[in-house]
């Protein structure tokens, strides 16, 4: 997946912020993390036209990406700022299982459909974040694609950032 996709998959802040405004008072419980929010999505649809799908060395192409997903997100935070953003310390997790359909615009490439599983721990700018994505697709020409990516971000107290992005594709 591309860096753009990583950003798209980290939709939790926007969704959590929007949902928080409509949460009942019970979502703001007492304890070390006074903000405690759960979000669930069932059969939600996301359509991304002109999406860049980077599954090199198998292919890298632009096309329409349709995802039908079930997901859940959980956030614990010390509070909210005036814009509704979570205040540290905080912890966020997101799990998504989805059906995927990728229809490339490039002639000669097959349409791919299949399954994806995503797990995100914390935001990219937190001291310790992680992202795992596994995609299994079958092309209309009978081809297969297995794509897996692990991203780990560690920010030390000294400000040194350790970033690992390990991905591989098999076709």
C-alpha positions as CSV (number, residue, x, y, z in Angstrom):
1,X,0.0,0.0,0.0
2,X,1.1,3.6,-0.6
3,X,1.8,6.2,2.0
4,X,-1.5,7.7,0.9
5,X,-3.3,4.5,1.8
6,X,-1.7,4.5,5.3
7,X,-3.1,7.9,5.9
8,X,-6.5,6.9,4.6
9,X,-6.6,3.9,6.9
10,X,-5.9,6.1,9.9
11,X,-9.4,7.6,9.7
12,X,-10.0,7.0,13.4
13,X,-9.3,10.6,14.5
14,X,-11.9,12.1,12.2
15,X,-14.6,9.5,12.9
16,X,-13.9,9.5,16.7
17,X,-14.1,13.3,16.8
18,X,-17.4,13.3,14.9
19,X,-18.9,10.5,17.0
20,X,-17.7,12.0,20.3
21,X,-19.9,15.0,19.7
22,X,-22.9,12.7,19.7
23,X,-21.8,10.4,22.5
24,X,-23.9,10.2,25.7
25,X,-22.3,11.3,29.0
26,X,-21.5,7.7,29.9
27,X,-18.7,7.8,27.3
28,X,-16.8,10.2,29.5
29,X,-16.2,7.9,32.5
30,X,-14.0,8.7,35.5
31,X,-10.5,7.0,35.7
32,X,-7.0,7.4,34.3
33,X,-8.5,7.9,30.9
34,X,-11.7,10.0,31.4
35,X,-12.4,9.8,27.6
36,X,-13.4,6.3,26.6
37,X,-15.0,5.9,23.2
38,X,-16.0,2.8,21.1
39,X,-17.1,3.0,17.5
40,X,-18.5,0.2,15.4
41,X,-19.3,0.1,11.6
42,X,-21.2,-2.7,9.9
43,X,-21.2,-3.1,6.1
44,X,-20.0,0.5,5.6
45,X,-19.0,1.4,2.0
46,X,-16.0,3.5,1.0
47,X,-15.3,4.4,-2.6
48,X,-12.0,5.9,-3.6
49,X,-11.8,6.9,-7.3
50,X,-8.4,7.2,-8.9
51,X,-6.8,5.4,-6.0
52,X,-3.1,4.5,-6.4
53,X,-2.7,0.8,-5.5
54,X,1.0,0.0,-5.0
55,X,1.5,-3.7,-4.9
56,X,5.0,-3.7,-6.5
57,X,6.5,-5.9,-7.8
58,X,3.2,-7.4,-9.0
59,X,1.7,-4.1,-10.2
60,X,1.3,-0.5,-9.3
61,X,-1.8,1.1,-10.9
62,X,-4.5,3.8,-10.5
63,X,-8.1,2.6,-10.4
64,X,-11.4,2.7,-8.5
65,X,-11.2,1.1,-5.1
66,X,-14.5,0.0,-3.4
67,X,-14.4,-1.4,0.1
68,X,-17.3,-2.8,2.1
69,X,-16.1,-3.1,5.7
70,X,-16.9,-4.1,9.3
71,X,-14.8,-2.2,11.8
72,X,-14.4,-1.2,15.3
73,X,-12.3,1.5,17.0
74,X,-11.5,2.2,20.6
75,X,-9.9,5.3,22.1
76,X,-8.8,6.1,25.6
77,X,-7.5,9.7,26.3
78,X,-6.8,12.1,29.1
79,X,-9.3,14.6,27.6
80,X,-10.2,16.7,24.7
81,X,-8.9,20.0,23.5
82,X,-11.1,22.9,22.3
83,X,-11.2,21.4,18.7
84,X,-12.3,18.0,20.0
85,X,-8.9,16.3,19.5
86,X,-7.7,13.7,22.0
87,X,-5.2,14.8,24.6
88,X,-2.3,12.5,25.7
89,X,-1.7,10.2,27.2
90,X,-3.9,8.2,24.9
91,X,-4.3,4.8,23.3
92,X,-6.2,4.0,20.1
93,X,-6.9,0.7,18.4
94,X,-8.8,0.0,15.2
95,X,-9.6,-3.3,13.5
96,X,-11.2,-3.6,10.0
97,X,-12.2,-6.6,7.9
98,X,-13.3,-5.7,4.4
99,X,-14.2,-6.9,1.0
100,X,-12.2,-5.2,-1.7
101,X,-12.8,-4.5,-5.3
102,X,-10.1,-2.8,-7.4
103,X,-10.9,-1.8,-11.0
104,X,-7.7,-0.4,-12.7
105,X,-8.0,2.2,-15.4
106,X,-5.0,0.8,-17.2
107,X,-5.9,-1.5,-20.1
108,X,-4.7,-5.0,-19.8
109,X,-4.8,-5.2,-16.0
110,X,-7.5,-7.5,-14.5
111,X,-10.1,-6.3,-12.0
112,X,-9.2,-7.6,-8.5
113,X,-11.5,-8.7,-5.7
114,X,-10.9,-10.2,-2.4
115,X,-10.4,-9.6,1.3
116,X,-8.4,-7.3,3.5
117,X,-7.7,-7.2,7.3
118,X,-6.2,-4.1,9.0
119,X,-5.1,-3.4,12.5
120,X,-4.0,0.0,13.7
121,X,-2.5,0.9,17.1
122,X,-2.3,4.6,18.0
123,X,-1.9,7.6,15.6
124,X,1.1,8.1,13.4
125,X,2.3,11.0,15.5
126,X,2.1,9.1,18.9
127,X,5.2,7.8,20.7
128,X,4.4,4.2,19.7
129,X,2.2,3.4,16.6
130,X,1.7,0.4,14.5
131,X,-0.2,-0.7,11.4
132,X,-0.7,-4.1,9.8
133,X,-2.5,-4.8,6.6
134,X,-3.0,-8.1,4.8
135,X,-4.7,-8.2,1.4
136,X,-5.6,-11.3,-0.6
137,X,-7.0,-10.7,-4.1
138,X,-8.0,-12.7,-7.2
139,X,-7.9,-11.1,-10.6
140,X,-10.6,-11.7,-13.3
141,X,-7.8,-13.3,-15.3
142,X,-7.2,-16.0,-12.5
143,X,-4.1,-14.3,-11.1
144,X,-3.6,-14.0,-7.3
145,X,-2.1,-11.3,-5.2
146,X,-1.1,-11.6,-1.5
147,X,0.1,-8.3,-0.1
148,X,1.2,-7.7,3.5
149,X,2.6,-4.6,5.2
150,X,3.8,-3.9,8.8
151,X,4.6,-0.4,9.9
152,X,6.1,0.4,13.3
153,X,6.8,3.9,14.5
154,X,8.7,4.6,17.8
155,X,9.5,8.1,19.0
156,X,12.0,8.1,21.8
157,X,12.1,10.7,24.5
158,X,15.2,12.2,22.8
159,X,13.1,12.9,19.8
160,X,14.8,10.2,17.7
161,X,12.2,8.5,15.5
162,X,12.5,4.9,14.6
163,X,10.4,4.0,11.5
164,X,10.1,0.6,9.9
165,X,7.9,-0.1,6.9
166,X,8.1,-3.7,5.9
167,X,6.0,-4.8,3.0
168,X,6.0,-7.6,0.5
169,X,3.7,-8.8,-2.3
170,X,3.5,-12.2,-3.9
171,X,1.8,-12.7,-7.3
